């Protein structure tokens, strides 16, 4: 049985078969604090799904939500001021 395949990688290379550019990595680095804050908020919400929240749980939820909002504001301020990081 003969397999048909491209001889050169360039022939089959897709736009998405490449490493991220420096600009893309910088954009990810800028958004990382917001991503981490959103993950923390999601963790809190998942933990509270199967139980009645205590006062400590409510405080943890408010803190996580506040952190997400703060990171969104900081990211928006950096975007409007033209800062890279």
PDB file with SEQRES, HELIX, SHEET and CRYST1 records, atoms N, CA, C and O in Angstrom:
SEQRES   1 A   85  UNK UNK UNK UNK UNK UNK UNK UNK UNK UNK UNK UNK UNK          
SEQRES   2 A   85  UNK UNK UNK UNK UNK UNK UNK UNK UNK UNK UNK UNK UNK          
SEQRES   3 A   85  UNK UNK UNK UNK UNK UNK UNK UNK UNK UNK UNK UNK UNK          
SEQRES   4 A   85  UNK UNK UNK UNK UNK UNK UNK UNK UNK UNK UNK UNK UNK          
SEQRES   5 A   85  UNK UNK UNK UNK UNK UNK UNK UNK UNK UNK UNK UNK UNK          
SEQRES   6 A   85  UNK UNK UNK UNK UNK UNK UNK UNK UNK UNK UNK UNK UNK          
SEQRES   7 A   85  UNK UNK UNK UNK UNK UNK UNK                                  
HELIX    1 AA1 UNK A    9  UNK A   12  1                                   4    
HELIX    2 AA2 UNK A   22  UNK A   47  1                                  26    
HELIX    3 AA3 UNK A   55  UNK A   81  1                                  27    
CRYST1    1.000    1.000    1.000  90.00  90.00  90.00 P 1           1          
ATOM      1  N   UNK A   1       0.849  -1.170   0.000  1.00  0.00           N  
ATOM      2  CA  UNK A   1       0.000   0.000   0.000  1.00  0.00           C  
ATOM      3  C   UNK A   1       0.897   1.236   0.000  1.00  0.00           C  
ATOM      4  O   UNK A   1       1.785   1.358   0.844  1.00  0.00           O  
ATOM      5  N   UNK A   2       0.676   2.125  -0.914  1.00  0.00           N  
ATOM      6  CA  UNK A   2       1.457   3.355  -1.017  1.00  0.00           C  
ATOM      7  C   UNK A   2       0.699   4.504  -0.359  1.00  0.00           C  
ATOM      8  O   UNK A   2      -0.489   4.707  -0.607  1.00  0.00           O  
ATOM      9  N   UNK A   3       1.407   5.247   0.480  1.00  0.00           N  
ATOM     10  CA  UNK A   3       0.812   6.408   1.131  1.00  0.00           C  
ATOM     11  C   UNK A   3       1.180   7.657   0.348  1.00  0.00           C  
ATOM     12  O   UNK A   3       2.326   7.825  -0.070  1.00  0.00           O  
ATOM     13  N   UNK A   4       0.226   8.508   0.159  1.00  0.00           N  
ATOM     14  CA  UNK A   4       0.473   9.761  -0.541  1.00  0.00           C  
ATOM     15  C   UNK A   4       0.621  10.852   0.519  1.00  0.00           C  
ATOM     16  O   UNK A   4      -0.280  11.061   1.332  1.00  0.00           O  
ATOM     17  N   UNK A   5       1.738  11.531   0.507  1.00  0.00           N  
ATOM     18  CA  UNK A   5       1.991  12.599   1.476  1.00  0.00           C  
ATOM     19  C   UNK A   5       2.848  13.657   0.809  1.00  0.00           C  
ATOM     20  O   UNK A   5       3.564  13.381  -0.153  1.00  0.00           O  
ATOM     21  N   UNK A   6       2.767  14.854   1.323  1.00  0.00           N  
ATOM     22  CA  UNK A   6       3.574  15.936   0.787  1.00  0.00           C  
ATOM     23  C   UNK A   6       5.036  15.720   1.150  1.00  0.00           C  
ATOM     24  O   UNK A   6       5.350  15.289   2.260  1.00  0.00           O  
ATOM     25  N   UNK A   7       5.905  16.013   0.236  1.00  0.00           N  
ATOM     26  CA  UNK A   7       7.329  15.836   0.459  1.00  0.00           C  
ATOM     27  C   UNK A   7       7.895  16.992   1.269  1.00  0.00           C  
ATOM     28  O   UNK A   7       8.793  16.797   2.088  1.00  0.00           O  
ATOM     29  N   UNK A   8       7.377  18.186   1.046  1.00  0.00           N  
ATOM     30  CA  UNK A   8       7.876  19.368   1.723  1.00  0.00           C  
ATOM     31  C   UNK A   8       6.852  19.857   2.741  1.00  0.00           C  
ATOM     32  O   UNK A   8       5.646  19.830   2.498  1.00  0.00           O  
ATOM     33  N   UNK A   9       7.357  20.302   3.877  1.00  0.00           N  
ATOM     34  CA  UNK A   9       6.464  20.821   4.910  1.00  0.00           C  
ATOM     35  C   UNK A   9       5.784  22.106   4.467  1.00  0.00           C  
ATOM     36  O   UNK A   9       4.666  22.391   4.895  1.00  0.00           O  
ATOM     37  N   UNK A  10       6.436  22.880   3.621  1.00  0.00           N  
ATOM     38  CA  UNK A  10       5.883  24.152   3.162  1.00  0.00           C  
ATOM     39  C   UNK A  10       4.605  23.943   2.376  1.00  0.00           C  
ATOM     40  O   UNK A  10       3.705  24.782   2.407  1.00  0.00           O  
ATOM     41  N   UNK A  11       4.523  22.832   1.675  1.00  0.00           N  
ATOM     42  CA  UNK A  11       3.350  22.557   0.855  1.00  0.00           C  
ATOM     43  C   UNK A  11       2.110  22.405   1.726  1.00  0.00           C  
ATOM     44  O   UNK A  11       1.036  22.886   1.362  1.00  0.00           O  
ATOM     45  N   UNK A  12       2.245  21.744   2.865  1.00  0.00           N  
ATOM     46  CA  UNK A  12       1.094  21.474   3.718  1.00  0.00           C  
ATOM     47  C   UNK A  12       1.001  22.403   4.920  1.00  0.00           C  
ATOM     48  O   UNK A  12       0.092  22.267   5.739  1.00  0.00           O  
ATOM     49  N   UNK A  13       1.933  23.345   5.036  1.00  0.00           N  
ATOM     50  CA  UNK A  13       1.927  24.224   6.206  1.00  0.00           C  
ATOM     51  C   UNK A  13       0.679  25.089   6.198  1.00  0.00           C  
ATOM     52  O   UNK A  13       0.323  25.687   5.183  1.00  0.00           O  
ATOM     53  N   UNK A  14       0.040  25.143   7.317  1.00  0.00           N  
ATOM     54  CA  UNK A  14      -1.152  25.960   7.489  1.00  0.00           C  
ATOM     55  C   UNK A  14      -0.756  27.226   8.243  1.00  0.00           C  
ATOM     56  O   UNK A  14       0.284  27.263   8.901  1.00  0.00           O  
ATOM     57  N   UNK A  15      -1.562  28.232   8.147  1.00  0.00           N  
ATOM     58  CA  UNK A  15      -1.278  29.472   8.870  1.00  0.00           C  
ATOM     59  C   UNK A  15      -1.196  29.224  10.373  1.00  0.00           C  
ATOM     60  O   UNK A  15      -0.481  29.936  11.078  1.00  0.00           O  
ATOM     61  N   UNK A  16      -1.912  28.231  10.863  1.00  0.00           N  
ATOM     62  CA  UNK A  16      -1.951  27.965  12.292  1.00  0.00           C  
ATOM     63  C   UNK A  16      -0.877  26.971  12.730  1.00  0.00           C  
ATOM     64  O   UNK A  16      -0.783  26.654  13.916  1.00  0.00           O  
ATOM     65  N   UNK A  17      -0.072  26.479  11.799  1.00  0.00           N  
ATOM     66  CA  UNK A  17       1.011  25.553  12.122  1.00  0.00           C  
ATOM     67  C   UNK A  17       2.316  26.307  12.347  1.00  0.00           C  
ATOM     68  O   UNK A  17       3.350  25.957  11.778  1.00  0.00           O  
ATOM     69  N   UNK A  18       2.263  27.328  13.165  1.00  0.00           N  
ATOM     70  CA  UNK A  18       3.453  28.122  13.410  1.00  0.00           C  
ATOM     71  C   UNK A  18       3.486  28.529  14.875  1.00  0.00           C  
ATOM     72  O   UNK A  18       2.495  28.413  15.597  1.00  0.00           O  
ATOM     73  N   UNK A  19       4.632  29.001  15.287  1.00  0.00           N  
ATOM     74  CA  UNK A  19       4.785  29.492  16.654  1.00  0.00           C  
ATOM     75  C   UNK A  19       4.174  30.894  16.745  1.00  0.00           C  
ATOM     76  O   UNK A  19       4.104  31.603  15.741  1.00  0.00           O  
ATOM     77  N   UNK A  20       3.734  31.294  17.932  1.00  0.00           N  
ATOM     78  CA  UNK A  20       3.191  32.649  18.071  1.00  0.00           C  
ATOM     79  C   UNK A  20       4.285  33.697  17.869  1.00  0.00           C  
ATOM     80  O   UNK A  20       5.448  33.487  18.215  1.00  0.00           O  
ATOM     81  N   UNK A  21       3.883  34.812  17.307  1.00  0.00           N  
ATOM     82  CA  UNK A  21       4.832  35.899  17.098  1.00  0.00           C  
ATOM     83  C   UNK A  21       5.105  36.601  18.424  1.00  0.00           C  
ATOM     84  O   UNK A  21       4.421  36.370  19.420  1.00  0.00           O  
ATOM     85  N   UNK A  22       6.110  37.453  18.414  1.00  0.00           N  
ATOM     86  CA  UNK A  22       6.442  38.206  19.627  1.00  0.00           C  
ATOM     87  C   UNK A  22       5.280  39.109  20.030  1.00  0.00           C  
ATOM     88  O   UNK A  22       5.010  39.277  21.219  1.00  0.00           O  
ATOM     89  N   UNK A  23       4.597  39.683  19.060  1.00  0.00           N  
ATOM     90  CA  UNK A  23       3.456  40.548  19.357  1.00  0.00           C  
ATOM     91  C   UNK A  23       2.312  39.757  19.988  1.00  0.00           C  
ATOM     92  O   UNK A  23       1.650  40.241  20.906  1.00  0.00           O  
ATOM     93  N   UNK A  24       2.082  38.548  19.498  1.00  0.00           N  
ATOM     94  CA  UNK A  24       1.028  37.713  20.068  1.00  0.00           C  
ATOM     95  C   UNK A  24       1.375  37.284  21.497  1.00  0.00           C  
ATOM     96  O   UNK A  24       0.507  37.264  22.370  1.00  0.00           O  
ATOM     97  N   UNK A  25       2.624  36.946  21.728  1.00  0.00           N  
ATOM     98  CA  UNK A  25       3.057  36.583  23.080  1.00  0.00           C  
ATOM     99  C   UNK A  25       2.938  37.768  24.030  1.00  0.00           C  
ATOM    100  O   UNK A  25       2.564  37.595  25.189  1.00  0.00           O  
ATOM    101  N   UNK A  26       3.252  38.964  23.552  1.00  0.00           N  
ATOM    102  CA  UNK A  26       3.120  40.168  24.372  1.00  0.00           C  
ATOM    103  C   UNK A  26       1.660  40.431  24.715  1.00  0.00           C  
ATOM    104  O   UNK A  26       1.348  40.810  25.844  1.00  0.00           O  
ATOM    105  N   UNK A  27       0.762  40.234  23.749  1.00  0.00           N  
ATOM    106  CA  UNK A  27      -0.664  40.424  24.007  1.00  0.00           C  
ATOM    107  C   UNK A  27      -1.171  39.438  25.057  1.00  0.00           C  
ATOM    108  O   UNK A  27      -1.983  39.794  25.911  1.00  0.00           O  
ATOM    109  N   UNK A  28      -0.693  38.212  24.987  1.00  0.00           N  
ATOM    110  CA  UNK A  28      -1.075  37.205  25.987  1.00  0.00           C  
ATOM    111  C   UNK A  28      -0.546  37.599  27.357  1.00  0.00           C  
ATOM    112  O   UNK A  28      -1.250  37.477  28.359  1.00  0.00           O  
ATOM    113  N   UNK A  29       0.696  38.074  27.399  1.00  0.00           N  
ATOM    114  CA  UNK A  29       1.295  38.482  28.673  1.00  0.00           C  
ATOM    115  C   UNK A  29       0.533  39.647  29.294  1.00  0.00           C  
ATOM    116  O   UNK A  29       0.380  39.711  30.514  1.00  0.00           O  
ATOM    117  N   UNK A  30       0.058  40.562  28.465  1.00  0.00           N  
ATOM    118  CA  UNK A  30      -0.692  41.714  28.968  1.00  0.00           C  
ATOM    119  C   UNK A  30      -2.023  41.265  29.555  1.00  0.00           C  
ATOM    120  O   UNK A  30      -2.476  41.823  30.555  1.00  0.00           O  
ATOM    121  N   UNK A  31      -2.657  40.263  28.945  1.00  0.00           N  
ATOM    122  CA  UNK A  31      -3.972  39.802  29.396  1.00  0.00           C  
ATOM    123  C   UNK A  31      -3.909  38.737  30.486  1.00  0.00           C  
ATOM    124  O   UNK A  31      -4.947  38.371  31.036  1.00  0.00           O  
ATOM    125  N   UNK A  32      -2.735  38.237  30.809  1.00  0.00           N  
ATOM    126  CA  UNK A  32      -2.601  37.154  31.789  1.00  0.00           C  
ATOM    127  C   UNK A  32      -3.201  37.480  33.158  1.00  0.00           C  
ATOM    128  O   UNK A  32      -3.876  36.617  33.719  1.00  0.00           O  
ATOM    129  N   UNK A  33      -2.996  38.680  33.735  1.00  0.00           N  
ATOM    130  CA  UNK A  33      -3.624  38.951  35.038  1.00  0.00           C  
ATOM    131  C   UNK A  33      -5.149  38.849  35.004  1.00  0.00           C  
ATOM    132  O   UNK A  33      -5.760  38.364  35.956  1.00  0.00           O  
ATOM    133  N   UNK A  34      -5.759  39.301  33.919  1.00  0.00           N  
ATOM    134  CA  UNK A  34      -7.216  39.189  33.797  1.00  0.00           C  
ATOM    135  C   UNK A  34      -7.630  37.734  33.672  1.00  0.00           C  
ATOM    136  O   UNK A  34      -8.610  37.317  34.289  1.00  0.00           O  
ATOM    137  N   UNK A  35      -6.911  36.967  32.896  1.00  0.00           N  
ATOM    138  CA  UNK A  35      -7.234  35.549  32.729  1.00  0.00           C  
ATOM    139  C   UNK A  35      -7.146  34.825  34.070  1.00  0.00           C  
ATOM    140  O   UNK A  35      -8.022  34.026  34.401  1.00  0.00           O  
ATOM    141  N   UNK A  36      -6.104  35.097  34.833  1.00  0.00           N  
ATOM    142  CA  UNK A  36      -5.951  34.459  36.151  1.00  0.00           C  
ATOM    143  C   UNK A  36      -7.067  34.871  37.106  1.00  0.00           C  
ATOM    144  O   UNK A  36      -7.553  34.047  37.880  1.00  0.00           O  
ATOM    145  N   UNK A  37      -7.475  36.138  37.059  1.00  0.00           N  
ATOM    146  CA  UNK A  37      -8.569  36.599  37.914  1.00  0.00           C  
ATOM    147  C   UNK A  37      -9.878  35.919  37.528  1.00  0.00           C  
ATOM    148  O   UNK A  37     -10.669  35.556  38.399  1.00  0.00           O  
ATOM    149  N   UNK A  38     -10.110  35.744  36.234  1.00  0.00           N  
ATOM    150  CA  UNK A  38     -11.332  35.064  35.792  1.00  0.00           C  
ATOM    151  C   UNK A  38     -11.329  33.593  36.182  1.00  0.00           C  
ATOM    152  O   UNK A  38     -12.377  33.039  36.516  1.00  0.00           O  
ATOM    153  N   UNK A  39     -10.169  32.958  36.143  1.00  0.00           N  
ATOM    154  CA  UNK A  39     -10.065  31.558  36.577  1.00  0.00           C  
ATOM    155  C   UNK A  39     -10.354  31.451  38.068  1.00  0.00           C  
ATOM    156  O   UNK A  39     -11.039  30.524  38.501  1.00  0.00           O  
ATOM    157  N   UNK A  40      -9.838  32.390  38.855  1.00  0.00           N  
ATOM    158  CA  UNK A  40     -10.106  32.383  40.290  1.00  0.00           C  
ATOM    159  C   UNK A  40     -11.605  32.545  40.570  1.00  0.00           C  
ATOM    160  O   UNK A  40     -12.164  31.847  41.416  1.00  0.00           O  
ATOM    161  N   UNK A  41     -12.247  33.469  39.854  1.00  0.00           N  
ATOM    162  CA  UNK A  41     -13.694  33.660  40.016  1.00  0.00           C  
ATOM    163  C   UNK A  41     -14.452  32.395  39.646  1.00  0.00           C  
ATOM    164  O   UNK A  41     -15.397  32.011  40.336  1.00  0.00           O  
ATOM    165  N   UNK A  42     -14.049  31.752  38.573  1.00  0.00           N  
ATOM    166  CA  UNK A  42     -14.690  30.504  38.170  1.00  0.00           C  
ATOM    167  C   UNK A  42     -14.505  29.419  39.229  1.00  0.00           C  
ATOM    168  O   UNK A  42     -15.434  28.662  39.511  1.00  0.00           O  
ATOM    169  N   UNK A  43     -13.328  29.341  39.807  1.00  0.00           N  
ATOM    170  CA  UNK A  43     -13.079  28.364  40.877  1.00  0.00           C  
ATOM    171  C   UNK A  43     -14.004  28.598  42.070  1.00  0.00           C  
ATOM    172  O   UNK A  43     -14.544  27.651  42.642  1.00  0.00           O  
ATOM    173  N   UNK A  44     -14.179  29.850  42.432  1.00  0.00           N  
ATOM    174  CA  UNK A  44     -15.062  30.170  43.557  1.00  0.00           C  
ATOM    175  C   UNK A  44     -16.497  29.779  43.231  1.00  0.00           C  
ATOM    176  O   UNK A  44     -17.188  29.178  44.054  1.00  0.00           O  
ATOM    177  N   UNK A  45     -16.940  30.120  42.031  1.00  0.00           N  
ATOM    178  CA  UNK A  45     -18.320  29.786  41.647  1.00  0.00           C  
ATOM    179  C   UNK A  45     -18.546  28.284  41.608  1.00  0.00           C  
ATOM    180  O   UNK A  45     -19.604  27.805  42.016  1.00  0.00           O  
ATOM    181  N   UNK A  46     -17.567  27.540  41.124  1.00  0.00           N  
ATOM    182  CA  UNK A  46     -17.696  26.084  41.090  1.00  0.00           C  
ATOM    183  C   UNK A  46     -17.757  25.522  42.513  1.00  0.00           C  
ATOM    184  O   UNK A  46     -18.538  24.613  42.795  1.00  0.00           O  
ATOM    185  N   UNK A  47     -16.935  26.067  43.399  1.00  0.00           N  
ATOM    186  CA  UNK A  47     -16.927  25.582  44.787  1.00  0.00           C  
ATOM    187  C   UNK A  47     -18.257  25.838  45.484  1.00  0.00           C  
ATOM    188  O   UNK A  47     -18.640  25.097  46.388  1.00  0.00           O  
ATOM    189  N   UNK A  48     -18.955  26.878  45.069  1.00  0.00           N  
ATOM    190  CA  UNK A  48     -20.214  27.235  45.733  1.00  0.00           C  
ATOM    191  C   UNK A  48     -21.442  26.604  45.090  1.00  0.00           C  
ATOM    192  O   UNK A  48     -22.563  26.839  45.540  1.00  0.00           O  
ATOM    193  N   UNK A  49     -21.247  25.819  44.059  1.00  0.00           N  
ATOM    194  CA  UNK A  49     -22.396  25.245  43.352  1.00  0.00           C  
ATOM    195  C   UNK A  49     -23.179  24.241  44.195  1.00  0.00           C  
ATOM    196  O   UNK A  49     -24.401  24.155  44.072  1.00  0.00           O  
ATOM    197  N   UNK A  50     -22.505  23.497  45.030  1.00  0.00           N  
ATOM    198  CA  UNK A  50     -23.176  22.407  45.731  1.00  0.00           C  
ATOM    199  C   UNK A  50     -23.375  22.669  47.224  1.00  0.00           C  
ATOM    200  O   UNK A  50     -23.634  21.740  47.989  1.00  0.00           O  
ATOM    201  N   UNK A  51     -23.257  23.918  47.634  1.00  0.00           N  
ATOM    202  CA  UNK A  51     -23.484  24.208  49.051  1.00  0.00           C  
ATOM    203  C   UNK A  51     -23.994  25.626  49.219  1.00  0.00           C  
ATOM    204  O   UNK A  51     -23.861  26.471  48.335  1.00  0.00           O  
ATOM    205  N   UNK A  52     -24.578  25.856  50.373  1.00  0.00           N  
ATOM    206  CA  UNK A  52     -25.035  27.195  50.713  1.00  0.00           C  
ATOM    207  C   UNK A  52     -23.828  28.009  51.144  1.00  0.00           C  
ATOM    208  O   UNK A  52     -23.082  27.591  52.029  1.00  0.00           O  
ATOM    209  N   UNK A  53     -23.628  29.170  50.525  1.00  0.00           N  
ATOM    210  CA  UNK A  53     -22.429  29.948  50.855  1.00  0.00           C  
ATOM    211  C   UNK A  53     -22.469  30.512  52.272  1.00  0.00           C  
ATOM    212  O   UNK A  53     -23.490  31.030  52.725  1.00  0.00           O  
ATOM    213  N   UNK A  54     -21.350  30.398  52.948  1.00  0.00           N  
ATOM    214  CA  UNK A  54     -21.205  31.005  54.270  1.00  0.00           C  
ATOM    215  C   UNK A  54     -20.764  32.457  54.073  1.00  0.00           C  
ATOM    216  O   UNK A  54     -20.583  32.909  52.942  1.00  0.00           O  
ATOM    217  N   UNK A  55     -20.595  33.175  55.169  1.00  0.00           N  
ATOM    218  CA  UNK A  55     -20.130  34.556  55.069  1.00  0.00           C  
ATOM    219  C   UNK A  55     -18.728  34.618  54.462  1.00  0.00           C  
ATOM    220  O   UNK A  55     -18.420  35.524  53.687  1.00  0.00           O  
ATOM    221  N   UNK A  56     -17.893  33.661  54.817  1.00  0.00           N  
ATOM    222  CA  UNK A  56     -16.549  33.604  54.252  1.00  0.00           C  
ATOM    223  C   UNK A  56     -16.600  33.332  52.745  1.00  0.00           C  
ATOM    224  O   UNK A  56     -15.833  33.916  51.980  1.00  0.00           O  
ATOM    225  N   UNK A  57     -17.505  32.447  52.323  1.00  0.00           N  
ATOM    226  CA  UNK A  57     -17.668  32.160  50.903  1.00  0.00           C  
ATOM    227  C   UNK A  57     -18.142  33.398  50.142  1.00  0.00           C  
ATOM    228  O   UNK A  57     -17.665  33.689  49.045  1.00  0.00           O  
ATOM    229  N   UNK A  58     -19.079  34.114  50.735  1.00  0.00           N  
ATOM    230  CA  UNK A  58     -19.582  35.331  50.090  1.00  0.00           C  
ATOM    231  C   UNK A  58     -18.472  36.376  49.952  1.00  0.00           C  
ATOM    232  O   UNK A  58     -18.375  37.060  48.932  1.00  0.00           O  
ATOM    233  N   UNK A  59     -17.649  36.490  50.977  1.00  0.00           N  
ATOM    234  CA  UNK A  59     -16.528  37.428  50.939  1.00  0.00           C  
ATOM    235  C   UNK A  59     -15.527  37.016  49.866  1.00  0.00           C  
ATOM    236  O   UNK A  59     -15.001  37.859  49.140  1.00  0.00           O  
ATOM    237  N   UNK A  60     -15.268  35.715  49.771  1.00  0.00           N  
ATOM    238  CA  UNK A  60     -14.340  35.212  48.748  1.00  0.00           C  
ATOM    239  C   UNK A  60     -14.880  35.479  47.343  1.00  0.00           C  
ATOM    240  O   UNK A  60     -14.119  35.835  46.443  1.00  0.00           O  
ATOM    241  N   UNK A  61     -16.179  35.310  47.152  1.00  0.00           N  
ATOM    242  CA  UNK A  61     -16.806  35.578  45.862  1.00  0.00           C  
ATOM    243  C   UNK A  61     -16.719  37.061  45.514  1.00  0.00           C  
ATOM    244  O   UNK A  61     -16.387  37.416  44.382  1.00  0.00           O  
ATOM    245  N   UNK A  62     -17.015  37.925  46.480  1.00  0.00           N  
ATOM    246  CA  UNK A  62     -16.924  39.372  46.234  1.00  0.00           C  
ATOM    247  C   UNK A  62     -15.489  39.779  45.907  1.00  0.00           C  
ATOM    248  O   UNK A  62     -15.259  40.607  45.026  1.00  0.00           O  
ATOM    249  N   UNK A  63     -14.536  39.201  46.614  1.00  0.00           N  
ATOM    250  CA  UNK A  63     -13.133  39.522  46.375  1.00  0.00           C  
ATOM    251  C   UNK A  63     -12.708  39.092  44.970  1.00  0.00           C  
ATOM    252  O   UNK A  63     -12.022  39.841  44.275  1.00  0.00           O  
ATOM    253  N   UNK A  64     -13.107  37.906  44.553  1.00  0.00           N  
ATOM    254  CA  UNK A  64     -12.764  37.416  43.223  1.00  0.00           C  
ATOM    255  C   UNK A  64     -13.419  38.266  42.143  1.00  0.00           C  
ATOM    256  O   UNK A  64     -12.790  38.575  41.130  1.00  0.00           O  
ATOM    257  N   UNK A  65     -14.668  38.645  42.349  1.00  0.00           N  
ATOM    258  CA  UNK A  65     -15.365  39.499  41.388  1.00  0.00           C  
ATOM    259  C   UNK A  65     -14.708  40.877  41.321  1.00  0.00           C  
ATOM    260  O   UNK A  65     -14.552  41.441  40.238  1.00  0.00           O  
ATOM    261  N   UNK A  66     -14.328  41.413  42.469  1.00  0.00           N  
ATOM    262  CA  UNK A  66     -13.649  42.711  42.502  1.00  0.00           C  
ATOM    263  C   UNK A  66     -12.321  42.646  41.760  1.00  0.00           C  
ATOM    264  O   UNK A  66     -11.954  43.584  41.052  1.00  0.00           O  
ATOM    265  N   UNK A  67     -11.606  41.547  41.923  1.00  0.00           N  
ATOM    266  CA  UNK A  67     -10.323  41.404  41.235  1.00  0.00           C  
ATOM    267  C   UNK A  67     -10.515  41.364  39.720  1.00  0.00           C  
ATOM    268  O   UNK A  67      -9.740  41.973  38.983  1.00  0.00           O  
ATOM    269  N   UNK A  68     -11.537  40.654  39.249  1.00  0.00           N  
ATOM    270  CA  UNK A  68     -11.821  40.605  37.808  1.00  0.00           C  
ATOM    271  C   UNK A  68     -12.139  42.004  37.288  1.00  0.00           C  
ATOM    272  O   UNK A  68     -11.618  42.424  36.254  1.00  0.00           O  
ATOM    273  N   UNK A  69     -12.994  42.717  38.011  1.00  0.00           N  
ATOM    274  CA  UNK A  69     -13.357  44.064  37.568  1.00  0.00           C  
ATOM    275  C   UNK A  69     -12.150  44.997  37.580  1.00  0.00           C  
ATOM    276  O   UNK A  69     -11.999  45.824  36.680  1.00  0.00           O  
ATOM    277  N   UNK A  70     -11.294  44.874  38.583  1.00  0.00           N  
ATOM    278  CA  UNK A  70     -10.092  45.705  38.656  1.00  0.00           C  
ATOM    279  C   UNK A  70      -9.144  45.412  37.495  1.00  0.00           C  
ATOM    280  O   UNK A  70      -8.580  46.329  36.897  1.00  0.00           O  
ATOM    281  N   UNK A  71      -8.975  44.136  37.182  1.00  0.00           N  
ATOM    282  CA  UNK A  71      -8.083  43.763  36.077  1.00  0.00           C  
ATOM    283  C   UNK A  71      -8.651  44.213  34.737  1.00  0.00           C  
ATOM    284  O   UNK A  71      -7.904  44.637  33.855  1.00  0.00           O  
ATOM    285  N   UNK A  72      -9.973  44.123  34.580  1.00  0.00           N  
ATOM    286  CA  UNK A  72     -10.590  44.621  33.339  1.00  0.00           C  
ATOM    287  C   UNK A  72     -10.385  46.123  33.195  1.00  0.00           C  
ATOM    288  O   UNK A  72     -10.074  46.612  32.109  1.00  0.00           O  
ATOM    289  N   UNK A  73     -10.560  46.851  34.290  1.00  0.00           N  
ATOM    290  CA  UNK A  73     -10.356  48.304  34.252  1.00  0.00           C  
ATOM    291  C   UNK A  73      -8.908  48.641  33.938  1.00  0.00           C  
ATOM    292  O   UNK A  73      -8.634  49.541  33.145  1.00  0.00           O  
ATOM    293  N   UNK A  74      -7.978  47.919  34.561  1.00  0.00           N  
ATOM    294  CA  UNK A  74      -6.556  48.171  34.315  1.00  0.00           C  
ATOM    295  C   UNK A  74      -6.197  47.863  32.851  1.00  0.00           C  
ATOM    296  O   UNK A  74      -5.433  48.604  32.233  1.00  0.00           O  
ATOM    297  N   UNK A  75      -6.737  46.796  32.311  1.00  0.00           N  
ATOM    298  CA  UNK A  75      -6.469  46.444  30.927  1.00  0.00           C  
ATOM    299  C   UNK A  75      -7.063  47.494  29.985  1.00  0.00           C  
ATOM    300  O   UNK A  75      -6.426  47.876  29.004  1.00  0.00           O  
ATOM    301  N   UNK A  76      -8.258  47.953  30.274  1.00  0.00           N  
ATOM    302  CA  UNK A  76      -8.889  48.976  29.445  1.00  0.00           C  
ATOM    303  C   UNK A  76      -8.115  50.284  29.522  1.00  0.00           C  
ATOM    304  O   UNK A  76      -7.958  50.970  28.512  1.00  0.00           O  
ATOM    305  N   UNK A  77      -7.630  50.636  30.703  1.00  0.00           N  
ATOM    306  CA  UNK A  77      -6.856  51.859  30.850  1.00  0.00           C  
ATOM    307  C   UNK A  77      -5.539  51.777  30.088  1.00  0.00           C  
ATOM    308  O   UNK A  77      -5.110  52.758  29.480  1.00  0.00           O  
ATOM    309  N   UNK A  78      -4.893  50.606  30.118  1.00  0.00           N  
ATOM    310  CA  UNK A  78      -3.662  50.447  29.363  1.00  0.00           C  
ATOM    311  C   UNK A  78      -3.928  50.544  27.873  1.00  0.00           C  
ATOM    312  O   UNK A  78      -3.124  51.115  27.135  1.00  0.00           O  
ATOM    313  N   UNK A  79      -5.054  49.991  27.419  1.00  0.00           N  
ATOM    314  CA  UNK A  79      -5.377  50.023  25.997  1.00  0.00           C  
ATOM    315  C   UNK A  79      -5.656  51.436  25.521  1.00  0.00           C  
ATOM    316  O   UNK A  79      -5.255  51.810  24.418  1.00  0.00           O  
ATOM    317  N   UNK A  80      -6.338  52.225  26.338  1.00  0.00           N  
ATOM    318  CA  UNK A  80      -6.666  53.586  25.908  1.00  0.00           C  
ATOM    319  C   UNK A  80      -5.478  54.529  26.034  1.00  0.00           C  
ATOM    320  O   UNK A  80      -5.391  55.518  25.306  1.00  0.00           O  
ATOM    321  N   UNK A  81      -4.558  54.230  26.952  1.00  0.00           N  
ATOM    322  CA  UNK A  81      -3.396  55.096  27.102  1.00  0.00           C  
ATOM    323  C   UNK A  81      -2.279  54.727  26.140  1.00  0.00           C  
ATOM    324  O   UNK A  81      -1.316  55.478  25.990  1.00  0.00           O  
ATOM    325  N   UNK A  82      -2.397  53.578  25.485  1.00  0.00           N  
ATOM    326  CA  UNK A  82      -1.406  53.163  24.512  1.00  0.00           C  
ATOM    327  C   UNK A  82      -0.234  52.418  25.094  1.00  0.00           C  
ATOM    328  O   UNK A  82       0.738  52.158  24.386  1.00  0.00           O  
ATOM    329  N   UNK A  83      -0.294  52.063  26.375  1.00  0.00           N  
ATOM    330  CA  UNK A  83       0.789  51.298  26.996  1.00  0.00           C  
ATOM    331  C   UNK A  83       0.778  49.874  26.494  1.00  0.00           C  
ATOM    332  O   UNK A  83      -0.284  49.307  26.237  1.00  0.00           O  
ATOM    333  N   UNK A  84       1.953  49.296  26.353  1.00  0.00           N  
ATOM    334  CA  UNK A  84       2.060  47.896  25.934  1.00  0.00           C  
ATOM    335  C   UNK A  84       1.914  46.957  27.116  1.00  0.00           C  
ATOM    336  O   UNK A  84       1.253  45.924  27.014  1.00  0.00           O  
ATOM    337  N   UNK A  85       2.526  47.310  28.234  1.00  0.00           N  
ATOM    338  CA  UNK A  85       2.456  46.440  29.412  1.00  0.00           C  
ATOM    339  C   UNK A  85       2.449  47.248  30.672  1.00  0.00           C  
ATOM    340  O   UNK A  85       2.394  46.685  31.766  1.00  0.00           O  
TER     341      UNK A  85                                                      
END                                                                             
